[in-house]
């Protein structure tokens, strides 16, 4: 199952502060990813987020949802 960062965070019932704490990714980066203004985060950032959320590699999707659906 693939999901956005917001969906994964809410599935874990975490606040943004929880995700920042457990992943070590800055709050600004998390906000940009969730807002869709950072559609191409670094591999290091993606790894930190997926590890913190206990997701398999490649679970998180980034970018405008319209582009992902096509």
Buried (B, 14 or more C-beta within 10 A) or exposed (E): EEBBBBBBBEEBEBEBEEBBEBBEBEEEBBEBBBEBEBEEBEEEBBEBBBEBBEBEEEBBBBEEEEEEEE
